[in-house]
Amino acid sequence: MNYLLTTTLGIIACLLFFNNTFSQNQLAPVQVTEFQTHRSHIIAVYGDAWVSDNPDAVNALENCFVNRISYLTEPLAANGKYPLLSSFPLMNKNNPAIVAIDYSQFNPSTFIPIHYNLPFFSDLKQVIRVDGTDYIIVIEPITIQH
């Protein structure tokens, strides 16, 4: 299994364990229409069997996409302080049809974050610059309530 996929799955499993240990019902419910939209992209990356076998991980990803990712604009600076989206590997081992976006045509409403191995489950706020644009992707840190 791909190292990045294994690492991502390991982090998700640990976070879910701690989430279930320290807090009941921390994940916000996701509307069915939003879930179905993201679910198809999660299936495209991980496969239908994985999605069926890992409902807690799917819910954690859904929570991230719906509640913790935002798209903002910040003028592009010559000495960029954020990592570029292109520096993150694509999650296309199981689906070679997943390809990098045309960064110059970035559209937050059509961007599919699961296609990139982004730090979805970090305990620190993550800010990523979309190459050559004023767009930044902000991923709020995961919080575990004790």
N, C-alpha and C positions, 0 to 999 in steps of 0.2 A: 504494500500500500504506500502511496506517495507520502513522503515525510511531512509535507505541509498539511495534507488531509489528516494524517494521524495526529499531528500536533493540535490542529484545530479541534478535532473530535475529543482529544484528551482534555483540552481546556474547557470545552463545553460540558463534558462529563463532570469535571471537578466543580465547576460553577453550579451546575444543577444539584450536585450532592450538597454543597454548602448552602445553597438556596433552600433546599428541602429541609436541611438540618436546622437552620436558624430562623426561618420565616415561612409561614404558611401563606399561600396565594399572593406572593409578591408580583408575579407576572400579571400585567394588565391584560384583560380580555381583548381579543382582536376580532373585529367585525368579520363576518363570514366572507364578504366580498373581497376585503383586503387579504384575508388569509388565502383564499383561492388564488389570487393574483401572485402573491409571493410563493405560495406552495409550488406552483408550476415551475418557478425559477429554481427553487430549492431542489426539486426533483431533477431538473436539468443538470444540476451540478453534482448531486450526491446519488441520484438514482431512486427509483420508486421503492425498492426494498428497504433501503436505508431510512427513507422518510417514514415508511410504515413501522419500522422497528424502533424508531427513535422519536416518539411524539413529544417528549419533553425538550429535546434538542431543537426540534422544529418550532415549538412554542417559544423557546428562548431566542431563536433567530428572528421569528416574527416580531417579538417584543422589541428587539433591537431595531428592525427596519421601520416599525411604526412609531416607536416612542423615543428612540435615542439617536437617530441620524437626522441631521438637518443640512441644508444646502444654503450657503451664504455667499455673498460677493465681497471681495476685498481686493482693492487695486493690486495688480501684479507688480511686485518689486523686483529690481535687478538682483538683489541678494535674497532670494526666496528663503524663508525660514521654515517652510513646511516641506515634508517629503512629497514627491510628485506621484500622482496616481499611477503613472507608467512604471514606477519602481516596484509596484506590488505585483506578484505573479498572478496570472490568470488561473482560475479553478477549472481547467478544461481537460484534466486527465481522463475523466470518464465521458466527456462530451467535447470532442474536438471542434464542434460547431461554435463553441463559445470563443469569440475573438475580441480583441481590444476594440474599444469605441474610437471613433474619430474625435479626439479631444477638442478640436477646434469647433465641433458642432455639439458640444456637451449640452444636454437638456436634463435638468433634475427630474422632470416628470417621467422621463423614459429611461433613466439610468437604472441599471440593475446591479446593486452593490455586491450581491452574492457571487457575481462572476469574477470578483477580485478577492484575493486572500487578504482582506483588510482586518485590522485588529478590532473585531467586533466585541470582544470580551475582555478588554483591558480595564484595569482599575484606574487608569488615567484618561483624561480627555485626549482624543486623537483628532488632529487637524491635518487634512490632506489637500494639497493643491491639485486642481485639475490642470494638467499641462497646458501652458500658454494661454490660460484664461484668467478671469477675475474670480472664478468659482472656487470655493473651498468646501470640502465635505467635513462636517463636524460629527464625530461619534462621541456621544457623552459616555462617561465611564459607567461600568456596571456597578451597582451598589448592592451590597448584601446587608440586610438589616439583621441585627443581633437581638 
